[in-house]
Amino acid sequence: MSEARDNVDQWAAAGLSLQRGVPPGAELLNRVRPWLESTLELLALLPPLGVVADLGRLLARDPFDIAASVVLADPELRAALDAYEEHVLGRLSADYRLEHARDALLRLEPSVRPTATAVFVEQVLGRIRQAQRPGELELDSPGPSAVRRVLHRHGVELLELGAEALSDPQFAPLRRELGQVYAGLARGARQCGALIGDVELYTLENLEALHSPSLRLAMAQIADSAQAIERSLPVRVRRSDASRGRTPTKVEDESAYPIGGYASIATIGGIESLVSSELIYMNPPDERAAGHVDLFDVRWAAGELLKYTRDESVHTRERRTICFALAPELDDARIKDADVPFQRIVVALGGVIAGVRKLCAWLDEAELVLRIMTIGVPSRAGGSTSQPLRPELELARLILREYIESGVVTLIEVEDADAARAHAQQATQIGGSDLVWLLGAEFVASEPDEPGSAAEYREHALSLDHARPRVWIDAGRGTEPHTLHADGWDAWLLGFAQLLQALV
């Protein structure tokens, strides 16, 4: 039997009275009511309402003083709240990502902020619940309609009802149930790596684009997959001995790029480069007035004055272009293997995003251009091709927004595989080029257009058509897929590690 369902009014009022860091009052209830109403539309299993209010007030930068919280006589509930304050609210307050989340919330329209707060609460509580051990106590909560009815009551009435529920002996089982929930949140937070991640920040920054729960779930899984793959990759990778694609940079203005300097002394050059010691050959003013020959003028006329010469060497920098081509059959790779935490297509997109981040770190000295291309399929009605992976490409656009705005990453839709190869071939004119295929079928190396010719770019591939991925490195040379000595999720991590390190 659930005390929360049997005493809905007391459960809701007690939760509101248990808000931390502020004395309860009618104005406070009016402040948090929009957040609670928005949360009721998202969560079927509600925590105590004070939890939603606490997270909302932290996100909104409201004053927070633990000493101002309501004083409790129940020792069990007080101990549970102490653990909740330390492991949930304390960790959130100390997380540097909270400031980023607050800034993202302020950039939203005021009318959208209650919904954004509710989404933030949903995601943080989801992280805590995922971290809880199997068999962790999960208590029932009243339905959203019943809680909504209670919220319509007057604030003073709710405060009186909450004070009664927290002190009356007949509601001791309800207080015990609330204590168990708060203690469970504290235990889950202790087992959770981070209470705020990239997913929460992406969602707040792009709330209008992620308007539906399905899009938010897809975003969360892609971001989590990218983080897991990125954590498995080394911080630094040893560069290959053969340096490819070293060409002059496109920056040619010496004032904009710190290159060159004084290299030697010669008798050529402009007067602005004159060696200062040559001024000793000038006669004093009185000797000049007397008509004496000035040795400085003689040396200047004879071209014997010494001048500094400038090193006009051209600075070189490695140029690299890496193209990730997503084949259209990946649209059918929405398969969840038993020992892999994500669908195959989610793992593929997460690997590409992790690859973008790590390649920018590994090749930080190179002029790096990354292109993510989705390949279309011919339309049945004729005409232009369709793009089955366009929704996934738009999610990648949101996650990689920083890299796109800096010009490092470009997202492109191409008609067929030949167009993707043309992009890789064109990039060889300015530096090294690699083409990485992510396929849902067997990889087949491209045939050269002319007999005896070969593509100037390197070609790699990762196939998702089996539970264990297959990886081809420099496949244009006829290499066989690499053997991955791992199973399940470890095989996917190893496959992406081999593929991405081969690009360096």
ABEGO torsion letter per residue (X at the ends): XBAAAABAAAAAAAAAAABBGBBBBAAAAAAAAAAAAAAAAABABBBBAAAAAAAAAAAAGBBBBAAABBBBABAAAAAAAAAAAAAAAAAAAABAAAAAAAAAAAABBAAAAAAAAAAAAAAAAAAAAAABBBGBBBBBBBBAAAAAAAAABBAAAAAAAAAAAAABAAAAAAAAAAAAAAAAAAAAAAABABABBAAAAAAAAAAAABABAAAAAAAAAAAAAAAAAAAABBABBBBBABBBGBBBBABABAAABBBEEBABBBABEBAAABBAAAAAABBBAAAAAAGBBBAAAAAAAAGABBBBBBBABBBBBBBBBBBBBBBAAAAAABBBBAABABBAAAAAAAAAAAAAAAAAAAAAABBBBBBBBBBBBBBAAEEBBBBAAAAAAAAAAAAAAAAAAAGABBBBBBABAAAAAAAAAAAAAAEBBBBBBBBABBBBBBBBABBGBBBABBBBBBBAABABBBBBBGAAAGBBBBBBBBBEAAAAAAAAAAAAAAAX
